[in-house]
Amino acid sequence: MAQLIDGKAIAARIRAEVKADVERLKASRGLVPGLAVVRVGEDPASKIYVTGKKKAAEEVGFQSWEHALGADTSQDELLARVRQLNEDPAVHGILVQLPLPKHIDAERIISAVSPEKDVDGFHPVNAGRLSLGQPGLRPCTPFGAMRLLAEVSCAPAGKRAVVVGRSNIVGKPMALMLLQADATVTICHRKSDLPREVAQADILVVAVGVPELIQGEWIKPGAVVIDVGMNRKADGKLVGDVAFQAAAQRASAITPVPGGVGPMTIAMLMRNTFIAASGGV
């Protein structure tokens, strides 16, 4: 059986690292990082995510604020709130919780956040910095996936990495981070021959939101598998994008679902907020 990559334990360690960094920053410069989370509407999942982020922020010693706006908030009102937070010197990180109501253009809102406070790492400037190999705030989920690889001593250099999924939030930035780490990278999508491509992967990252899309027999023996997907089946069970039991028979290390990548996303949000506050990109 593959080694289980315990994202929950690793995330707890990262939060402890950030807490220690915050204490040093406060002692040396009198500076406390501040994270503002903006939520529009009453989406139940969004409320849970925001609560988790606020709890983590308080745990590591940040100042934190939740701006809960009504579902009927206009785009101009939301833009005004973002501008207010951009100008607030106590706020070092701004996160606008997605999804937004349909009448709001999410791309416009993301672009309105100051790149230096964009702790989600979604702003076009930060995406451009990543593409060019320049320092900048990185999207939290792929940032966390890179840390998971390091935790199991999987250095991407010289390895063949396959990323299934090409979203702007996970797939594309994941591929760029692996490329910067000197992996040979393939990005797969709905037109790809998945069995053929997956079988070549020394490192496999899957982020498509399709339950158990990747079959265990496709996995290259000894591969490291990072499963970003989290899907709820009809029976209520949470599963990833990879058929876990069969994949674990062939992989050398694999993330479970839940308890793998999920906890890392919030942990790396805390790391990004500290970076934004300290200027330590």
Secondary structure, 3 states (H helix, E strand, C coil): CCEECCHHHHHHHHHHHHHHHHHHHHHHHCCCCEEEEEEECCCHHHHHHHHHHHHHHHHCCCEEEEEEECCCCCHHHHHHHHHHHHHCCCCCEEEECCCCCCCCCHHHHHHHCCHHHECCCCCHHHHHHHHHCCCCCCCHHHHHHHHHHHHCCCCCCCCEEEEECCCCCCHHHHHHHHHHCCCEEEEECCCCCHHHHHCCCCEEEECCCCCCCECHHHCCCCCEEEECCCEECCCCCEECCECHHHHHCCCCEECCCCCCCHHHHHHHHHHHHHHHHHCCC
